[in-house]
Amino acid sequence: MRVICTEKSQILATSLARNLSIPLVGVRFTRFPDGELYLAAGELDDDTIIVGSVVDNDSLVQLALMIDACDSSKNRLVVPYMGYARQDKRFRPGEPISARAVAAVLGRGVERVLTVNIHDREVLKYFPVPAQDISVANEIGEYIRTLGLDSPLILAPDDGALAFAREVASVGRWDFDHLEKTRLSGLEVKMAPKEICTDSRSVVIVDDIISTGGTIATATGMLYEQGAKDVYAACVHGVLTGGAYTRLMSTGIRDVICSDTIERGCSRITAADRIAAELSDDRC
Ligand code: R5P
């Protein structure tokens, strides 16, 4: 058994290979003169764990090429962050169900798919092979524990993220709650006033994705207005588009933490251990 990965998932894949004590496959990545992507894998096995987050269009194409290069029915695919998963319905006539289109491409040529905190588990049904989602809420909770905060409030930015906040909070038996949010546009989010006692409390806002940072920036401002002592943010997938990190830090937020499903400077939590545990069970 070996691990192979695309360019954007090298750190996570290396942690996974170390955790499972199996070798990594070396890969040469390059482009043709016209810009088309090319890759050539080193020595492959007939049982390969392919790791690749879909963080942009190139990483999607690279992952599809890699699955084809591996060319064995026993391959397993790990998609730590599945881009396009948020377009999981036809919201308006004429739109694609992008999550379905991506799942159809990636599910061909592997026997099983593993995702990490996918935006909605309903998307898993679009893969043509068995697909399973795992959660790193526990790992986020354990990281929060290391901050040494006094009875932090774990806060979801909306009710959709409440189950995730509950899971994180269960690690330390901390309080949890949610805010109400209205999205005004792709970039602007407004928080409706809600009576949450944050006075003199440390608050950790948790979500699956931080994309533009708009949701958390608005929440942070509101929480400080309500007297919060300090505010942190933790997410699984640090998409952090359009200057989101600096936007958040300029709100006075104490720290922004994410996992390595998208490899960032603030990736302080690894999903590798949970993925390894899942794949080890597979081996038994
Ligand atoms: C939305 O449903 C997700 O769970 C996140 O709340 C959202 O993607 C965050 O977006 P942004 O950082 O752009 O506010």
Residues whose N, C-alpha, C, O or C-beta is under 5 A from the ligand:
A	BS01	R5P	G186 D207 D208 I209 I210 S211 T212 G213 G214 T215 I216
